[in-house]
Amino acid sequence: MARRKARKEKKTALILRLVRHLGWNPGRVMREVLEWIEVLIVAGGLAFLVMSYVTVRMHVPTGSMIPTIDPKDSFFVDEISYHFRGAKPGDIVVFWHIDSVLIKNVESGSLAEHARVAEGERLIYINREPVFSAAGADQIIASLPVGTMIILSLVNAPQLDLGTKNSGMNALADFGITLRDRRVRYVKRLIAVGGQTVQVKDGSVYVDGEKLTGPRFDRQYTSGDPRMLFGMTPTLVPEGKWFAMGDNSADSWDSRYWGFVDESDFIGEPYLRVWPFSRFGPMNGYF
């Protein structure tokens, strides 16, 4: 006599058990709808967890990493393995960085309002000193002596006179301005880490006095822009910080201008290029 395999009873979906527990016994069509809703919720939750904690898809909107990464390239970033290992100099790294400092609020009746400072504008300079963060802006104000005229440079307003700094004025809030840092993902090559000394000289990069060589550094590095404040002379990278540069250094806004990357802002490393198909494949030494 032929043996029959016992068919396993289909397990009731969690969402159906929940609604029945609440006293609702849906019909066949509604049961199917609820089961699909549960599938979509689970799939969406898994996608969120993967994109938040495992990998993220992104691209570089500028030419700062040419020829390694073109502006049209799309790639995935490994976010999880670096909980168990650290990035090393020469790697391409992705990190959070303050891309711009914006005027969040202008207090009514303040000196800033009288100077016609507009909300939403991007702050570039204070008294010709570049502004890289809201905290940095306040440091500039605090460093200026009492009696100094405070001049702001915004993207659409090259010169706005806030008036004279008086005693006790040590932040832009004292002039009626609240700032907001806009943070975005940056992609650069890690050059040096905390405790190392870096210098860009004669088209090459030197770390602890040794010239960096090999395919990852086989390029001409630019160092002639007067706005470059770091690495033009031997510069010690503080502990817990990184020095990062774009491969296309003539068109890269990087550590030479604004200084160091906090290790805590590290996101991960690119590992797989998925677009365009002609450039599909592993990157950054993976696999």
C-alpha positions as CSV (number, residue, x, y, z in Angstrom):
1,M,0.0,0.0,0.0
2,A,1.4,3.4,-1.1
3,R,2.4,5.7,1.7
4,R,1.0,9.2,1.7
5,K,3.1,12.1,2.9
6,A,1.3,14.1,5.5
7,R,0.8,17.6,4.4
8,K,2.0,20.2,6.8
9,E,-0.7,22.6,7.8
10,K,0.0,26.1,6.7
11,K,1.0,28.2,9.6
12,T,-1.4,31.1,10.3
13,A,0.1,34.5,9.5
14,L,1.0,36.5,12.6
15,I,-1.2,39.4,11.5
16,L,-4.2,37.0,11.2
17,R,-3.5,35.7,14.7
18,L,-3.3,39.2,15.9
19,V,-6.6,40.4,14.4
20,R,-8.4,37.2,15.7
21,H,-7.0,37.9,19.1
22,L,-8.6,41.3,18.9
23,G,-12.0,39.7,18.0
24,W,-12.1,40.0,14.2
25,N,-12.4,36.9,12.0
26,P,-11.8,38.2,8.4
27,G,-13.1,36.4,5.3
28,R,-11.0,34.6,2.7
29,V,-10.3,37.6,0.5
30,M,-9.4,39.9,3.5
31,R,-7.2,37.1,4.9
32,E,-5.2,37.1,1.7
33,V,-4.9,40.9,1.8
34,L,-3.7,40.9,5.4
35,E,-1.1,38.2,4.5
36,W,0.2,40.3,1.7
37,I,0.4,43.3,4.0
38,E,2.4,41.3,6.4
39,V,4.8,40.3,3.6
40,L,5.3,43.9,2.6
41,I,5.8,45.0,6.2
42,V,8.5,42.4,6.7
43,A,10.2,43.1,3.4
44,G,10.2,46.8,4.1
45,G,11.6,46.3,7.6
46,L,14.4,44.1,6.3
47,A,15.2,46.6,3.5
48,F,15.4,49.4,6.1
49,L,17.7,47.4,8.4
50,V,20.0,46.4,5.5
51,M,20.2,50.0,4.1
52,S,20.7,51.5,7.6
53,Y,23.1,49.1,9.1
54,V,24.6,46.8,6.5
55,T,25.0,48.5,3.1
56,V,23.9,51.7,1.3
57,R,23.8,52.5,-2.4
58,M,25.3,55.9,-3.4
59,H,27.3,57.8,-5.9
60,V,29.8,60.7,-6.0
61,P,28.0,63.8,-7.4
62,T,31.3,65.5,-8.4
63,G,34.5,64.6,-10.2
64,S,36.6,64.6,-7.0
65,M,37.4,60.9,-7.2
66,I,38.1,60.6,-11.0
67,P,39.4,58.2,-12.4
68,T,38.7,55.8,-9.5
69,I,35.0,56.8,-9.3
70,D,33.2,58.7,-12.0
71,P,30.3,61.0,-11.2
72,K,27.8,58.6,-12.9
73,D,29.0,55.5,-11.0
74,S,26.7,53.9,-8.5
75,F,28.0,51.6,-5.9
76,F,27.3,49.8,-2.6
77,V,29.0,50.7,0.7
78,D,29.9,48.1,3.3
79,E,28.7,49.5,6.6
80,I,28.9,46.4,8.8
81,S,32.4,44.8,8.6
82,Y,34.0,47.9,10.1
83,H,32.5,47.1,13.4
84,F,35.1,44.4,13.6
85,R,38.1,46.0,11.7
86,G,39.3,49.5,10.9
87,A,39.9,51.4,7.7
88,K,43.5,51.8,6.8
89,P,45.4,54.5,4.8
90,G,45.0,54.0,1.1
91,D,41.3,52.8,1.4
92,I,38.4,54.7,-0.2
93,V,36.2,55.7,2.7
94,V,32.7,57.1,3.1
95,F,32.0,59.4,6.0
96,W,29.6,62.1,7.2
97,H,30.8,65.6,6.7
98,I,29.5,69.1,7.1
99,D,28.9,70.2,3.6
100,S,27.5,73.7,4.4
101,V,26.6,76.0,7.2
102,L,23.1,77.4,6.8
103,I,21.3,80.3,8.5
104,K,18.5,78.5,10.4
105,N,16.9,81.4,12.1
106,V,17.2,85.2,12.3
107,E,15.8,86.7,15.5
108,S,13.3,89.5,15.1
109,G,14.7,92.9,15.9
110,S,18.3,91.7,16.1
111,L,21.4,93.1,14.5
112,A,21.2,90.3,11.9
113,E,17.7,91.2,10.9
114,H,18.8,94.9,10.5
115,A,21.7,93.7,8.3
116,R,19.1,91.7,6.2
117,V,20.6,88.3,6.9
118,A,18.2,85.9,5.2
119,E,17.1,82.5,6.6
120,G,18.2,79.5,4.5
121,E,21.3,81.2,3.1
122,R,24.7,79.5,3.2
123,L,27.4,81.2,5.4
124,I,30.8,81.2,3.7
125,Y,33.1,83.6,5.6
126,I,33.2,85.7,8.8
127,N,35.7,88.6,8.4
128,R,37.3,86.7,5.5
129,E,37.8,83.6,7.6
130,P,36.2,80.5,6.1
131,V,33.4,78.9,8.0
132,F,33.3,75.0,8.1
133,S,30.8,74.4,10.9
134,A,28.4,76.2,13.2
135,A,30.8,75.7,16.1
136,G,33.7,77.0,14.0
137,A,31.7,80.1,13.3
138,D,31.3,80.8,17.0
139,Q,35.0,80.2,17.5
140,I,35.8,82.9,15.0
141,I,33.4,85.4,16.7
142,A,34.9,84.6,20.1
143,S,38.5,85.1,18.8
144,L,37.8,88.6,17.5
145,P,38.6,91.5,19.8
146,V,35.9,93.7,21.2
147,G,35.3,96.7,18.8
148,T,35.8,94.6,15.6
149,M,33.3,95.1,12.8
150,I,31.7,91.8,12.0
151,I,31.3,91.1,8.3
152,L,29.4,88.0,7.0
153,S,29.8,86.6,3.5
154,L,26.8,84.5,2.3
155,V,26.4,82.8,-1.1
156,N,24.0,85.5,-2.4
157,A,25.3,88.4,-0.2
158,P,29.1,88.8,-0.4
159,Q,29.2,91.4,2.4
160,L,26.8,92.0,5.2
161,D,27.8,94.3,8.1
162,L,26.5,93.0,11.5
163,G,27.9,95.9,13.4
164,T,30.5,96.1,16.1
165,K,31.3,93.3,18.5
166,N,30.6,94.4,22.0
167,S,31.7,92.9,25.3
168,G,30.0,89.6,26.0
169,M,29.4,88.9,22.3
170,N,31.1,85.5,21.7
171,A,28.7,83.8,19.3
172,L,26.5,84.5,16.3
173,A,23.5,84.0,18.6
174,D,24.5,87.3,20.3
175,F,23.8,88.9,16.9
176,G,20.5,87.1,16.5
177,I,21.6,84.2,14.2
178,T,21.0,80.5,14.7
179,L,23.0,78.2,12.4
180,R,22.5,74.7,11.1
181,D,25.1,72.3,9.9
182,R,24.1,70.4,6.7
183,R,25.8,66.9,6.8
184,V,26.2,64.7,3.7
185,R,28.1,61.6,2.8
186,Y,31.6,62.2,1.4
187,V,33.7,59.8,-0.5
188,K,37.5,60.3,-0.3
189,R,40.7,58.3,0.0
190,L,42.1,57.9,3.5
191,I,45.6,59.4,3.5
192,A,46.7,59.4,7.2
193,V,45.3,58.6,10.6
194,G,45.8,60.1,14.1
195,G,49.4,60.4,15.1
196,Q,50.8,60.6,11.6
197,T,52.2,63.6,9.9
198,V,51.0,64.4,6.4
199,Q,52.3,66.9,3.7
200,V,51.4,67.5,0.1
201,K,54.6,68.6,-1.7
202,D,55.8,68.8,-5.3
203,G,52.7,66.8,-6.6
204,S,53.1,64.0,-4.1
205,V,51.9,63.1,-0.6
206,Y,54.2,62.3,2.2
207,V,53.2,60.6,5.5
208,D,55.7,60.6,8.3
209,G,58.3,61.9,5.7
210,E,57.8,58.9,3.4
211,K,56.4,59.4,-0.1
212,L,53.2,57.5,-0.8
213,T,53.6,55.2,-3.8
214,G,51.7,52.5,-5.7
215,P,48.6,52.5,-7.9
216,R,46.4,54.2,-5.3
217,F,48.7,57.2,-5.1
218,D,50.0,57.3,-8.7
219,R,48.7,60.8,-9.6
220,Q,49.6,64.4,-9.4
221,Y,48.4,66.1,-6.1
222,T,47.5,69.8,-6.2
223,S,48.8,72.0,-3.4
224,G,48.8,75.6,-4.8
225,D,45.4,76.9,-3.7
226,P,45.8,79.6,-1.1
227,R,42.6,78.4,0.6
228,M,44.4,75.1,1.5
229,L,45.1,75.4,5.2
230,F,46.2,71.8,6.1
231,G,48.9,69.6,4.8
232,M,50.8,72.3,2.9
233,T,53.5,72.0,5.6
234,P,54.0,68.9,7.7
235,T,50.7,68.6,9.6
236,L,50.1,66.3,12.6
237,V,46.8,64.5,12.4
238,P,45.2,64.5,15.9
239,E,44.3,61.3,17.6
240,G,40.8,60.1,16.6
241,K,41.0,62.1,13.3
242,W,41.7,61.3,9.7
243,F,43.2,63.2,6.8
244,A,41.3,62.4,3.5
245,M,41.7,63.6,0.0
246,G,40.1,63.1,-3.4
247,D,42.0,61.2,-6.1
248,N,41.2,64.1,-8.5
249,S,42.8,66.6,-6.1
250,A,42.5,69.5,-8.5
251,D,38.7,69.3,-8.1
252,S,38.3,68.0,-4.6
253,W,37.0,69.8,-1.5
254,D,38.8,67.8,1.2
255,S,41.1,67.8,4.3
256,R,43.5,70.2,2.7
257,Y,40.8,72.9,3.0
258,W,38.7,72.1,6.0
259,G,40.9,69.8,8.1
260,F,40.3,66.4,9.6
261,V,37.6,63.8,9.6
262,D,36.3,62.4,12.9
263,E,36.7,58.7,13.1
264,S,33.2,58.5,14.6
265,D,31.8,59.9,11.4
266,F,33.0,57.0,9.4
267,I,30.3,55.1,7.6
268,G,32.0,52.4,5.6
269,E,33.9,51.6,2.3
270,P,32.6,51.1,-1.3
271,Y,32.8,47.5,-2.3
272,L,30.7,46.9,-5.4
273,R,30.1,49.1,-8.4
274,V,26.7,48.3,-10.0
275,W,26.4,51.1,-12.6
276,P,27.2,51.6,-15.4
277,F,27.2,48.0,-16.4
278,S,30.5,48.5,-18.3
279,R,32.2,49.2,-15.0
280,F,30.4,46.6,-12.9
281,G,32.5,44.8,-10.4
282,P,34.3,44.9,-7.0
283,M,36.2,47.9,-6.0
284,N,38.5,49.2,-3.2
285,G,40.3,45.9,-2.9
286,Y,37.2,43.8,-2.0
287,F,37.0,40.1,-3.1
